[in-house]
Amino acid sequence: MIKISTMLAGHAVPFGPPGHFSAIHKTPVAGKVRVEANGLVCDQQGDRARHGGPEKALHHYPLDHYASWRTEHPELAILLQHPGAFGENFSTLEMKEEHVCIGDIYRAGTALLQVSQARQPCWKLNVRFSEPKMARMVQESRRTGWYYRVLEAGDIETGDPLELIQRPHTDWPLSRLLHCFYVDALNYDALREIAELELLAESWRKIAVRRLEQHVVEPWERRLNRPAG
C-alpha cells in the first residue's frame, strides 16, 4: 500500500519579479494536520487566482521523479536532495502519473480525496530552480504531479496510507491526459473525450473545448516564461 512518506506545507513570501508571491518552498510538517476544501490548514498559496482553491487543494509529486531529475540535470541536484522542491504537499514512492487516473478517490487519514487534474507547470519553477527552462522541462517530461480536491475534510499525517477507494475512469491515467495535452495536442477524438470528463477540473475541459472549436493549441509562453519585472 502506498503511504505518504512526507507531508509538506509552506508560507507565501515575495517571489520572483516585484509584486509576485509564492509558497512553493514547502517544508515537512509533523503530526496530524487538518485538511479542508482549500487544502491543509497550515499551507498557503501566493497567487490564489492560479494556485490553490478547491480544484487544487493538495499537490502530490512523486519522489520517484527526483532521481531522474538528478541524473538528467546534475546541476539541479542540490535542491533535489529532499522532498518539497516542486511545491508538493504529498511525497510518495511507487506512485506516478501512469498509476493514477482522473477521478480516483483515495482515503488519506480521515479525509477523502479525489484526483482533479494534473499540474500545468508555470514560471515559478524557473525561479525556484534558478533554471529559466525548468517549467518547460517539467511539461515536456510529463513528470508534473497532480492535484486533489477534498470530498471529505479530515486529519492527515505523514505515514498515512493512500488507500484507493474508487477508480471511475480506468481509461484515463494522468499519463494519457498529459500526452494528449502536450504531445498529441490536436487529437480531436481524445479532446472530445476529455471535454466530457466531468471529474476532470473544469479549466482543463475548457481547454479541450477551445482546441476543438479553434483547431489550434493555445500559447504556453506566458505560463512557462518568467514575467518581466
C-alpha positions as MATLAB code, in Angstrom:
seq = 'MIKISTMLAGHAVPFGPPGHFSAIHKTPVAGKVRVEANGLVCDQQGDRARHGGPEKALHHYPLDHYASWRTEHPELAILLQHPGAFGENFSTLEMKEEHVCIGDIYRAGTALLQVSQARQPCWKLNVRFSEPKMARMVQESRRTGWYYRVLEAGDIETGDPLELIQRPHTDWPLSRLLHCFYVDALNYDALREIAELELLAESWRKIAVRRLEQHVVEPWERRLNRPAG';
ca = [
       0.000    0.000    0.000;
       1.223    3.489   -0.858;
       1.949    5.689    2.152;
       2.529    9.420    2.417;
       6.268    9.459    3.043;
       6.378   13.214    3.673;
       3.649   15.824    4.087;
       4.664   19.423    3.451;
       3.364   22.982    3.710;
       4.656   26.500    3.120;
       4.078   30.210    3.672;
       3.594   32.799    0.946;
       6.545   35.163    0.546;
       7.714   37.648   -2.134;
       8.967   35.601   -5.060;
      10.413   36.430   -8.456;
       9.541   39.794  -10.043;
       8.235   42.572   -7.759;
       4.606   42.123   -6.784;
       4.616   38.339   -7.023;
       4.300   35.917   -4.108;
       4.631   32.167   -3.741;
       4.572   29.404   -1.135;
       6.352   26.961   -3.449;
       9.046   26.397   -0.803;
       7.444   23.603    1.230;
       8.882   22.001    4.362;
       7.804   18.861    6.239;
       5.046   19.112    8.826;
       4.722   16.769   11.790;
       1.656   15.332   13.440;
      -1.931   15.352   12.311;
      -2.950   18.251   10.083;
      -6.487   19.245    9.198;
      -7.326   19.240    5.504;
     -10.370   21.178    4.333;
     -11.812   22.238    0.971;
      -8.861   24.535    0.177;
      -6.157   22.172    1.403;
      -4.005   21.835    4.505;
      -4.952   24.485    7.051;
      -1.242   25.196    7.670;
      -0.463   25.694    3.962;
      -0.632   28.893    1.913;
      -0.610   29.969   -1.734;
       0.896   33.180   -3.038;
      -1.440   33.621   -6.008;
      -4.924   32.333   -5.253;
      -6.102   33.152   -8.772;
      -3.826   30.449  -10.222;
      -2.902   28.238   -7.275;
      -4.875   26.570   -4.545;
      -8.629   26.542   -4.246;
     -10.971   23.522   -4.237;
      -9.680   22.052   -7.521;
      -6.026   22.388   -6.450;
      -6.404   21.746   -2.747;
      -3.390   19.422   -2.447;
      -0.427   18.906   -4.734;
       1.166   15.459   -4.978;
       4.584   14.999   -6.570;
       6.269   11.573   -6.799;
       9.589   11.329   -5.024;
      10.451    8.705   -7.687;
      10.977   11.543  -10.189;
      13.739   13.160   -8.152;
      16.333   10.575   -9.186;
      15.505   11.129  -12.859;
      15.896   14.886  -12.491;
      19.228   14.497  -10.678;
      20.529   12.165  -13.389;
      19.373   14.323  -16.297;
      20.277   17.660  -14.712;
      23.023   17.211  -12.103;
      23.307   20.996  -11.833;
      19.924   20.942  -10.053;
      20.893   18.206   -7.587;
      21.337   20.460   -4.537;
      17.633   21.355   -4.498;
      16.631   17.754   -5.182;
      18.035   16.140   -2.070;
      14.753   16.284   -0.150;
      11.007   16.448   -0.949;
       9.453   19.871   -1.404;
      11.408   21.129   -4.406;
       8.302   21.196   -6.599;
       5.979   22.771   -4.050;
       4.273   19.479   -3.240;
       2.094   18.733   -0.214;
       2.406   14.946   -0.569;
       5.547   12.995   -1.387;
       5.359    9.251   -2.052;
       7.243    6.405   -3.686;
       5.922    3.966   -6.309;
       3.001    6.147   -7.359;
       3.454    8.041  -10.604;
       1.307    9.597  -13.318;
       0.811    6.284  -15.106;
      -0.564    4.772  -11.885;
      -3.162    7.480  -11.158;
      -6.376    8.200  -13.064;
      -8.637   11.209  -13.308;
     -11.350   10.941  -10.667;
      -9.519    8.436   -8.464;
     -10.811    8.613   -4.892;
      -8.364    7.989   -2.042;
      -8.752    7.726    1.701;
      -5.907    9.517    3.494;
      -6.216    9.552    7.250;
      -9.819   10.563    7.906;
     -10.032   12.682    4.731;
     -11.417   11.612    1.355;
      -9.592   12.993   -1.678;
     -10.223   12.885   -5.430;
      -7.732   13.412   -8.250;
      -8.913   16.521  -10.095;
      -6.169   17.340  -12.612;
      -2.515   17.119  -13.495;
      -0.264   20.068  -12.815;
       0.312   22.660  -15.507;
       3.821   23.866  -14.679;
       4.390   27.607  -14.554;
       7.317   30.039  -14.477;
       7.648   29.869  -10.698;
       9.511   26.586  -11.170;
      12.078   28.528  -13.211;
      12.702   30.848  -10.266;
      12.628   28.015   -7.748;
      15.355   26.077   -9.580;
      17.233   29.102  -10.994;
      16.739   27.455  -14.380;
      14.856   29.527  -16.989;
      13.562   26.425  -18.790;
      12.529   24.360  -15.768;
       8.762   24.765  -16.252;
       9.093   23.768  -19.882;
      11.268   20.774  -18.965;
       8.682   19.599  -16.441;
       5.960   19.910  -19.061;
       7.975   18.103  -21.730;
       8.936   15.321  -19.323;
       5.273   14.985  -18.261;
       6.563   14.429  -14.724;
       4.171   17.063  -13.436;
       2.473   15.588  -10.397;
      -1.222   16.136   -9.783;
      -3.852   17.791   -7.608;
      -6.659   16.586   -5.371;
      -9.998   18.066   -4.441;
     -11.261   17.311   -0.924;
     -14.503   15.328   -0.861;
     -14.500   14.940    2.926;
     -12.467   17.069    5.325;
     -10.341   15.235    7.854;
      -6.955   14.841    9.511;
      -3.849   13.526    7.723;
      -0.294   12.878    8.862;
       2.932   11.595    7.380;
       2.858    7.809    7.206;
      -0.857    7.567    6.494;
      -1.768    5.145    3.687;
      -3.289    6.461    0.472;
      -5.993    3.844    0.001;
      -7.655    3.724   -3.416;
     -11.416    3.615   -2.838;
     -12.792    4.097   -6.342;
     -11.469    4.419   -9.915;
     -14.246    5.658  -12.223;
     -12.004    6.360  -15.262;
      -9.619    3.442  -15.685;
      -9.002    4.507  -19.286;
      -7.753    7.977  -18.303;
      -4.485    7.724  -16.369;
      -2.784   11.075  -15.946;
      -0.001    9.955  -18.271;
      -2.547    9.687  -21.094;
      -4.076   13.075  -20.267;
      -0.642   14.728  -20.286;
       0.257   13.060  -23.594;
      -2.946   14.401  -25.148;
      -2.353   17.916  -23.832;
       1.340   18.296  -24.587;
       2.251   15.797  -27.326;
      -0.746   14.699  -29.397;
      -2.345   18.064  -28.735;
      -4.888   18.152  -31.572;
      -6.199   14.596  -31.359;
      -9.861   15.514  -31.761;
     -11.214   12.152  -30.660;
      -9.265   12.378  -27.415;
     -10.213   16.032  -26.933;
     -13.899   15.168  -27.233;
     -13.466   12.550  -24.523;
     -11.576   14.985  -22.297;
     -14.264   17.628  -22.712;
     -16.816   15.139  -21.361;
     -14.771   14.032  -18.326;
     -16.949   15.540  -15.605;
     -14.479   14.580  -12.858;
     -11.662   16.495  -14.574;
     -11.247   20.095  -13.415;
     -13.334   22.479  -15.494;
     -10.313   24.542  -16.561;
      -8.832   21.522  -18.376;
     -12.140   20.638  -20.022;
     -12.441   24.222  -21.264;
      -9.029   23.972  -22.923;
     -10.162   20.817  -24.724;
     -13.326   22.583  -25.909;
     -11.360   25.580  -27.208;
      -8.996   23.322  -29.161;
     -11.979   21.544  -30.688;
     -13.577   24.850  -31.674;
     -10.478   26.731  -32.816;
      -8.342   23.850  -34.170;
      -5.244   25.358  -32.601;
      -3.218   24.778  -29.450;
      -3.249   27.680  -27.008;
       0.078   29.505  -26.459;
       2.083   28.327  -23.451;
       4.742   31.037  -23.301;
       3.053   33.289  -20.746;
       2.602   30.395  -18.328;
       6.078   28.910  -18.830;
       8.238   32.045  -19.018;
       9.069   34.306  -16.091;
       7.310   37.679  -16.456;
       9.412   40.790  -16.922;
       9.966   42.990  -13.931;
];
